[in-house]
């Protein structure tokens, strides 16, 4: 529900800084942390995220921009939630940066949250039909069984023939290599350029 979505994304109350160092209590935390114990935000990733949501490349985000992109992943998210997320009329990269860089989100794992989109039935593995639908809805065209095989081969770190959260986490953390693999997949799905 919308309230659950808002609650999951609220700022956590201040606490001791978590830096994922031995003795700080966060050694087993797979999420890189900032000085405040919140989620570490990489500048390059933040810029890429802003550019992804800036569908009209105008330098500002609107609730409609957010809906166009997030609607692929969250089909039933109410309009008021998009307005809640983009609460300022001139929501720029600077606004997003200010909002996220010094966050204090201590009990939030962005990779795990992203994985839930691909595993809506909580099986522990990406649902291939969901993955195919997302790729299609993002404009990559129909994803063939061969494409699925390439995706699984690329992301299946432990070799069990499925993509688990652990596989997904490793794939995301090695995004530079995967970015090239996804571009190759996109080229194979889209066909030759004309």
N, C-alpha and C positions, 0 to 999 in steps of 0.2 A: 504494500500500500504506500501511498504518498508519505504518510507520517513515518513509516519505517524507513523509507529512503532518506528523508530529512534527518532522522535520528542517527542513521549510519554515517552521515556526512557532516554532522555538527562538530564544532571545534571541541576538543577534549579539554578538561580543566588542567591548569598548569600542574606540572609535577617535576620530579628530578630529571635532568637531562639524560638522554639515552644515546650513546654513541656506538653501541655494539662492540665495546671493548671488554676484555676479560675482567670480571668482577663487577660489572655495572648491572647485572641482572638481565641483560638482553643478548647474551652470547648466542642463544639458540634462535633469536629472532631473524628470520630471513629478509626482513625489510630494512634497507639502509636508513639510518636515522640522522636527523639534523641535530644541532646543538641543543635544541629544546626538547628532544626526544620524539619529535614528530617525524613524519615521512620526509626523507631527503628528496628534494626536487632537483633534478638535473636541468640546467638551463636549456640545453639542446632539446631534451625531451619536452620541456614546457613549450618551447617555441614550435616544435613539430605538432604538439597537441593544439595549440592556438591556431596554427595554420590549417589543421584538419577541420576545425570547427568554423573557421572563417570562410564559409562556402563561397561568398561573393568577393572575397579578397579585398575588403574595404577597410580592414584594420580595426573593426569593432565587431563585437558579437551581439546577437539579439537572441531572444528566446526561440524565434523561428529557426535561426541557424542551428542552435543546439538541438531542437526537435528534429531537424532534417538529418542530422548525424546520429544522435542518440536513439532516435526512433527505430533505427535498424536493430539496435540491441535491446531497447526497452519499449516494446510495442504499446504497453498500457500505461505509460507514465502520463499523468494528467498535466494539462497545460500550466496549471498553477505551479507545478514543480519546476518547469523550465523557467518560469518567471522568478521563482525563488532562487534558482541557481544563477540567473543573469539579472541581478537586482538593480543594476545601475544603467542609465540610458546610454552612457558612453563606456561600455565594457571593452577596454583595450587590452593588449598584451601586458601593459604596465599594471592594469587593474588585476589581471590574473596572477601576475608575478607577485604583487603585494599580498594577495589573498593566500597564495600557496607556499611561498618560499619559507616563511618563518612559521609554518603551521605547528600545532601541538597535537596532531592526531596520533595518539599513542596506541590505541587498540584498532588500528586500521591497516589492512594489508591490501594495497591497490591491485597487486597481481592476483591475489585470491578472489577479490571482488570481481575483477575482469573475467577470471576463470568461470565464475558462477554463471555468467551469460552463456558460455559455451556448454555448461553442464547443468541445465535447469532441473534435471531430475535427480541431481546429487548422487550420481553413480560413481564419482571419483574420476571420470574420464570425459573428455570432450565428446559431445554428441555430434557425429559426423553430419547428420542431416541439418542440424542447427548451423554448423560451420559452413556448409554449402549454401544455406539460405542467406547467411550474413554476407558471404563473398558475393553472391548474386545481388543482394540488395545494395551493396556498396558499389555496384556497377562493374564487377569483374566478369559478368556473364555466367553462363552455366558451368558448374564445376564438374568435370568428368571423374570417373573412377580412377583414371590415371593421375589426374590432378590430386585426388584424395590420397593416393598412394605416395605421391611426392611429398605432400604435406606431412603425412605420418612419418615417412622415412626421415624427413628433415627434423621433425620435432620430437620423435620418439627416442629419447636419450637412453632409456633403460632397455630398449629392444623388445618390449612385450607386445608390440603391434598396436598399442593404444597411446593416447596422449593424456597423461595424468597431470595433476597440479604441479608435481615436481618437474616433469618434462616441460610443462608450460612455463614455469618459473625460470628454468635454465634457458629456454628459448628466448624469453623476454630479456634476460640478463645478457644474452649474446645477440642483442638486436642488430648490431652492425652487420654481422654475417647473415642473419636471417633476413634483414632488409634486402640484401642482394638476392637471396633465395626467393623471397616473395615477389620481387620484381621479375625474376625469371618465370615464376608461376603465373603472374599476371600476363606476361607476354605469351605464355603457352595457352592461357585461357582466352585471351583477347585475339590471338591469331596474329598473322604477319601485319605489320604496319603498311598502310597504303599511301 
